[in-house]
Amino acid sequence: MIDKQHLRDKDVAFRIRCVKKIVHGTVRNVENDGFWIVAPELLAELRGEGWTATVGQAENPVLFVPTASLEFLIASDQ
């Protein structure tokens, strides 16, 4: 398995399979099967689509993105 821990606290761009939009965010935590990412633009979009009752209850919402759902994830090597 590839070690992904070096991506913690990195700014990333990623695309979720079957979604045309490229999302920008910051990796907050890394799991074996995915990433916890803060993605304010995507969360604002979800609120606009009627997820306010769910997303709005969380103080600092973080999105879990399973590795299997990623088309790609780009991060700086810095």
Secondary structure, 3 states (H helix, E strand, C coil): CCCCHHHCCCEEEEEECCCCCCEEEEEEEEECCEEEEECHHHHHHHHHHHHHHHHCCCCCCCEEEEHHHEEEEEECCC
